[in-house]
């Protein structure tokens, strides 16, 4: 079951633009961190994972936007 969850997270990360060779490692880290957050904050695992994925998606969107606009003077 855990492997299925990590694989699903890796697929989402790849969709966000994460390099394919980094997806499995990052997915495992997110899986673990979501479990930690859920326990520490009294949230469900799904809520914690959603929070982390939204934060990562926002980071990649900002990075992509900065790269598309080029260097600023």
N, C-alpha and C positions, 0 to 999 in steps of 0.2 A: 504494500500500500504506500509506504513512504517513497519508494522509488517512483511510483506512478505520479505522486504529488510533485516530486522534484523534477521529473521529466516535463510535467505540465507547466511548471514555473519556468523551466528553461525555454520552452516554446514561446511563452509570453515574452520573456526577455529578448529572445531572438527577434520577435516582432517589433520590439522597441528599438532595435538596432544594435543590440549587444553583439560583439564579435562571437561567432559560433563556437570558437574554441574556449571562450570564457564562460559561456552560458551554464554548463553543468556545475562548475565550481560556484558561480554566483548564485545559482538557484539553490544549491545546498545551503549556502550561507544565509540566504533570505528565509529559507524554510526554518532553519534553526533560530534565527532572530525573531521571526514571527511567533514561534513557540515561546520564546523568552518574553516578548512584549505582551502576549496574551496572558501569560501567568502574572507578570508584574503589574499590568494595568487592569486586570480583571475583565479583559475582552475575550471574544472568541478568537480562535486561530484565524478564521476567515477574515474577520475585521482587521486584525493586526497585519495579515498578509496584504490585504487590499490597501491599507495605509502605506505600507512599504513600497508596493508596486506603483501607487500613484506618485509617491515621492520620486521614485526612479524615473518614471515616465516624464515627469516635469523636468527633471535634470537633463535627460536626453533631449527633450524638446528644446530647452534653452541652449544646449550645446550645439544642436543642429542649426538653430536659428543664428547663433553667433558665427558658425562656420560659413553659412550661406551668405551672410552680409559682409564677410571679409573683415580684414583688420580695420580698426577705427583709428583715425589720425589723432 
